[in-house]
Amino acid sequence: MYCQLTLNLRVKRKKRTPPRCLERLLVPNKQGECWSMDFMSDSSRNQRRFRTFNVIDDFNREALGIDIAVSLPAGRITRYLDKLAEYHGYPRKIRVDNGPEFTGNTFTNWAKTHGITIDYIQPGSPY
């Protein structure tokens, strides 16, 4: 019936993440060597959703910064990381998940210009 009336819906294919090499997580030897970043979301009392962008130093588990906003695109993330680097210096490696903010050209080009390697975690594994 749907085919006769041409009511077929377009099937959206799942976007595949590029394969990542399996590598054991290593503990950094000194402060500022590796940072981990991720997003969290919550809602305020009036049900307004907001997101937080958390940056943590892997050596001593120190929270370097938290940025809070309704929208956190990659351009804002790179500006915030530049502001953090003024105080802490740039890390050698950044550990992130496979989210669109971290796999896009804005973030990867920023990391290349500052000589930072991006270490993506395995999809589906938070560690």
C-alpha positions in Angstrom: 0.0 0.0 0.0 2.8 2.4 0.9 4.7 1.7 -2.3 1.7 2.3 -4.5 1.1 5.7 -2.9 4.8 6.5 -2.9 4.9 7.0 0.9 8.1 5.3 1.5 10.3 7.0 4.0 14.0 7.5 3.3 16.1 5.1 5.4 19.0 6.9 7.2 22.2 4.9 7.4 24.2 5.0 10.6 27.4 7.0 10.2 30.3 4.8 10.8 33.3 6.0 12.9 36.7 5.2 11.5 38.4 2.2 13.1 40.7 2.9 16.0 43.7 0.9 16.9 43.4 -1.0 20.2 45.9 0.5 22.7 46.2 0.2 26.5 45.6 3.4 28.4 48.9 4.6 29.9 49.2 6.7 33.0 51.0 10.0 32.1 54.4 10.6 33.8 54.0 14.3 34.4 51.4 17.0 34.8 50.1 18.5 31.6 51.0 15.6 29.4 47.5 14.3 28.7 44.1 15.9 29.1 40.7 14.2 29.0 37.6 16.0 27.8 33.9 15.2 27.7 30.5 16.7 27.9 27.7 16.4 30.5 24.2 17.8 30.3 21.6 18.7 32.8 18.6 21.0 33.2 17.8 23.9 35.4 14.8 24.3 37.6 12.8 25.8 34.7 13.6 22.7 32.5 16.1 24.7 30.4 18.8 22.2 29.1 22.5 23.1 29.3 25.8 21.4 28.7 29.1 21.4 30.5 32.5 20.9 28.9 34.9 19.3 31.4 38.7 19.3 31.0 40.7 17.0 33.3 44.5 16.5 33.6 45.1 12.7 33.6 48.2 12.8 35.8 46.7 14.1 39.0 42.9 14.0 38.0 42.7 17.8 38.5 39.8 19.5 36.8 41.4 22.2 34.7 38.2 23.9 33.7 34.5 23.6 33.1 32.6 25.6 30.5 28.9 25.9 30.8 26.5 26.9 28.0 23.4 25.9 26.1 25.3 25.2 22.9 29.0 24.2 22.8 30.2 24.0 19.1 33.7 23.1 18.2 34.8 26.8 17.7 33.8 27.6 21.3 35.7 24.5 22.5 38.9 25.5 20.8 38.7 29.1 22.1 38.2 27.7 25.6 41.1 25.3 25.3 43.3 28.3 24.1 42.3 30.2 27.3 43.2 27.1 29.4 46.5 26.8 27.7 47.4 30.4 28.6 47.5 29.3 32.2 48.4 25.6 32.0 50.2 25.3 28.7 49.2 23.0 25.8 49.2 19.2 26.4 51.0 16.7 24.2 47.9 14.5 23.9 44.2 14.9 24.3 41.9 11.9 25.1 38.3 12.4 23.8 35.3 10.3 22.6 34.1 10.1 19.0 31.6 12.9 19.2 31.0 15.3 16.4 32.7 18.2 18.2 35.9 16.3 18.4 35.9 14.5 15.0 35.2 17.7 13.0 37.7 19.7 11.0 37.7 22.6 13.4 39.0 20.6 16.4 41.4 18.4 14.4 42.9 21.4 12.6 43.3 23.2 15.9 45.1 20.2 17.4 47.4 19.9 14.4 48.4 23.6 14.5 49.4 23.3 18.2 51.2 19.9 17.8 48.7 18.0 19.9 47.8 14.3 19.2 44.2 13.3 19.6 43.7 9.9 21.3 40.1 8.7 20.5 38.6 6.1 22.9 37.1 2.9 21.5 33.4 3.4 20.5 31.1 2.1 23.2 33.8 2.0 25.9 34.1 4.9 28.3 37.6 3.9 29.4 
